[in-house]
Amino acid sequence: MARGWESKAVEDQIGSAEADKTARPKASSSQSAREKQARRDSLLLSKAEIVNRLKTARNERYRAQLEMALEHLEGKLRELERDS
C-alpha cells in the first residue's frame, strides 16, 4: 500500500512539473533583448519620477530643468524603440 501512495505522489510531482513548464513563458530571449528591456524599464522609471517631480515643482528654473530632462528621456525612449 505504501508503494501505491509513493507512485501517486511521484505522478503528481511529474504532472505538476509539466504544468509549470507549459505555464511559464519560454525564456529564449537573447541577452541583447533583455538588456534593451532593462534599459527601457530604467528610462520609464526615470520618466515617471520626473513627471511626479514636475507636478510639485514651483521654482521656474527647476521646472525648466525637469522639462529638459523629460525631453531627453523621451528622446532616448524613441531611439530605443526605433532600434528595436
N, C-alpha and C positions, 0 to 999 in steps of 0.2 A: 504494500500500500504506500510506503514511503516513496518508492520509485515512481509511482504514478503521480504523486504530488510534485516530485522534483521535475519530471518531464513536462508537466503542465507549467511549472514556473519558468523553465527554460524556454518553452514555446512562447510564453507571454513576453519574456525578455527579448526574444528574437523578433517577435511581432512588433513590440514597442520600438526597437531599434530601427526596423524597416520603416515604420510610420514616421519616425523622426527624420530619417533620411529624405523621405518624399516631401515632408512638410517644410524642411529647410531649403531656402533657395541655394542654387549652386554658387559656390564661391570661386568661380573660374575667372573672375575679372583680373585683368593684368595689374601689375604693380603701378604702371603709369596711370591707369584709370582710377585706382584707389588714391593715388597722390593728387590727381585732379579733383576728385570728390572731396578730399580733406581740405585742399586749398579753397574750394568753393564754399565749403561749410565755414571755414575760418573767415572768409570775406563776408559771408552773410551774417555771421555773428557780430563782426565789427560794424557792419552797416546797421544792424538793429541797435547796437549800443549808441552809435552816433545819432540815430533818429530819436532815441529816447533822450539823449542829452539836448538835442535841438528843441524838444518840447518844453524843457525847463530853463533853457539859457535865456538870460536877459541882457547880457552885455553884447553890444553890436559886433565888436571885434571877435569875441569868442564865437558868436553865431556865424560870422563870416568864415572863420577857420573851420568850423564844423561843416558848413556847407561845401567848402572846398574839399575837405576830407571825404565827404559823401560823394561828391562828383568823381573824385579819384577812385573810390571803391567801386562805384558803378561802372566806370571805365574798365577797371580790372575784371569785373564780372563779365562785361561784354566781350573782352578779349578772351577770357576763358571759355565762354560759350561759342565764340567764333572758332576757336581752335579745336573744339570737340567734334 
